[in-house]
Amino acid sequence: MKLLAAIMIFFSSSAYGMSLSLEMKNRIFCLEQIQIGCLLMKNEMEYGTILLSELFDHLSERTEGEWKLFFSGVSKAAEEASTDSFYEIWEKNTRQYLDHMPWKKEDRMEFIELGKGMGYLDRQMQLDQLKLYQIRLNQKIQEGRKLWRDKGKIYQTLGVMTGLMTVILLI
């Protein structure tokens, strides 16, 4: 019985350390997906002279998964000419389709803020805002990678070592 408890403690603490490391890696992946979405938006805005609803419709055709749903939702809501501002449409669709993504609260809030100027500014200002957001996003990705390299292995090792020490203390 004691051996079974020791094995369970060892594996659970090891799994916890690995889950912390994986959480950091998933955030980086999430930010990279946002970066790809922003790059697609920027390219469509630079080389197309279309309305925002058409832009997001094109983006929904070129993406998959939650991004397809997000861009499609924004496109449909913008076409319907509801009483909601574009910012409200952006925020609603972000919370509806992208809320489950493994990003921090500050990442989500910055992405929502990106939508604030998208419907109000002229095309060049929208592009400038998008480029600025991409610069900040790239910095976050680089910081996240460095943090993962520095702390990811430490979390995994500490999880294993904590489990091992607990097992030694129990036996």
C-alpha positions in Angstrom: 0.0 0.0 0.0 2.8 2.4 0.9 4.6 1.5 -2.3 1.5 2.3 -4.4 1.1 5.7 -2.7 4.7 6.5 -3.3 4.4 5.6 -7.0 1.3 7.8 -7.3 3.0 10.7 -5.6 6.0 10.4 -7.8 4.0 10.3 -11.0 1.7 13.1 -10.0 4.4 15.5 -9.0 6.3 14.6 -12.2 3.2 15.2 -14.3 2.6 18.5 -12.5 6.1 19.7 -13.4 5.7 18.7 -17.0 2.2 20.3 -17.2 3.7 23.6 -16.1 6.4 23.4 -18.8 3.7 22.4 -21.4 1.6 25.3 -20.3 4.4 27.7 -21.2 5.0 26.0 -24.5 1.3 26.1 -25.4 1.2 29.8 -24.7 4.1 30.3 -27.2 2.2 28.2 -29.8 -1.0 30.3 -29.1 0.9 33.6 -29.6 2.4 32.2 -32.8 -1.1 31.4 -34.1 -2.2 34.9 -33.3 0.9 36.2 -35.2 -0.1 34.2 -38.3 -3.6 35.5 -38.1 -2.4 39.1 -37.8 0.0 38.5 -40.8 -2.9 37.2 -42.9 -5.0 40.3 -41.8 -2.1 42.6 -42.7 -1.6 41.0 -46.1 -5.3 41.2 -47.0 -5.5 44.8 -45.9 -2.4 45.9 -47.8 -3.2 44.2 -51.1 -6.9 44.3 -51.1 -9.3 47.2 -51.2 -12.3 45.5 -49.6 -14.6 46.1 -46.7 -13.7 44.7 -43.3 -16.5 42.2 -43.5 -15.2 40.9 -46.8 -11.6 40.8 -45.4 -12.6 38.6 -42.5 -14.7 36.4 -44.9 -11.5 35.9 -46.9 -9.6 35.1 -43.8 -12.1 32.6 -42.7 -11.6 30.8 -46.0 -7.9 30.7 -45.5 -7.8 29.5 -41.9 -8.9 26.5 -39.8 -10.3 25.6 -36.4 -11.1 28.4 -34.0 -9.6 31.0 -36.2 -11.9 30.1 -39.0 -14.9 30.4 -36.6 -13.5 33.7 -35.2 -13.0 35.3 -38.6 -16.3 34.0 -39.9 -18.1 35.3 -36.8 -16.6 38.7 -37.2 -17.4 38.8 -40.9 -21.1 37.8 -40.4 -21.6 40.2 -37.5 -20.0 43.1 -39.5 -22.2 42.3 -42.6 -25.4 42.3 -40.5 -24.8 45.9 -39.7 -25.9 45.4 -36.2 -26.0 48.2 -33.6 -22.8 46.9 -32.1 -19.6 48.7 -32.9 -16.8 46.8 -34.6 -14.9 46.7 -31.3 -17.9 45.0 -29.6 -18.1 42.5 -32.5 -14.4 41.8 -32.2 -14.6 41.4 -28.4 -17.7 39.2 -28.5 -16.1 36.9 -31.1 -12.8 36.8 -29.3 -14.5 35.7 -26.1 -16.8 33.2 -27.9 -14.2 31.5 -30.2 -10.8 32.2 -28.7 -11.4 32.3 -25.0 -10.2 28.7 -24.4 -6.8 29.4 -25.9 -3.9 29.1 -23.5 -3.0 32.7 -23.3 -2.6 35.0 -20.4 -5.2 37.6 -19.5 -2.9 40.4 -20.7 -2.5 38.6 -24.1 -6.3 38.4 -24.5 -6.8 42.0 -23.5 -4.2 43.3 -25.9 -5.8 41.2 -28.7 -9.2 42.6 -27.8 -7.7 46.2 -27.8 -6.4 45.5 -31.4 -10.1 45.4 -32.5 -10.8 48.8 -31.0 -9.1 50.7 -33.8 -9.9 48.3 -36.6 -13.4 49.6 -37.3 -12.8 53.3 -36.6 -9.4 54.1 -38.2 -8.6 54.5 -41.9 -6.8 51.6 -43.7 -3.3 53.0 -43.2 -3.9 53.6 -39.5 -5.3 50.1 -39.1 -2.2 48.7 -40.8 0.1 50.8 -38.5 -1.9 49.5 -35.5 -1.6 46.0 -36.7 2.2 46.3 -37.3 2.7 47.8 -33.8 0.7 44.9 -32.4 2.8 42.4 -34.4 6.0 44.0 -33.0 4.7 43.6 -29.4 3.5 40.1 -30.2 6.9 39.1 -31.6 8.6 40.4 -28.4 6.2 38.3 -26.3 7.0 35.2 -28.3 10.7 35.8 -27.9 10.3 36.4 -24.2 8.1 33.3 -23.9 10.7 31.1 -25.7 13.5 32.4 -23.5 11.4 31.8 -20.4 10.5 28.3 -21.6 14.1 27.5 -22.3 15.2 28.8 -18.9 12.3 27.5 -16.7 10.6 24.8 -18.7 13.3 22.2 -18.0 13.6 23.4 -14.4 9.8 22.8 -13.8 10.1 19.3 -15.3 13.2 18.5 -13.2 11.7 20.0 -10.0 8.5 17.9 -10.5 10.5 14.7 -10.8 12.9 15.6 -7.9 10.0 16.6 -5.6 8.3 13.4 -6.3 11.5 11.4 -5.7 12.2 13.2 -2.4 8.6 12.7 -1.2 8.9 8.9 -2.0 12.2 8.7 -0.2 10.7 10.4 2.8 7.7 8.1 2.8 9.7 4.9 2.5 
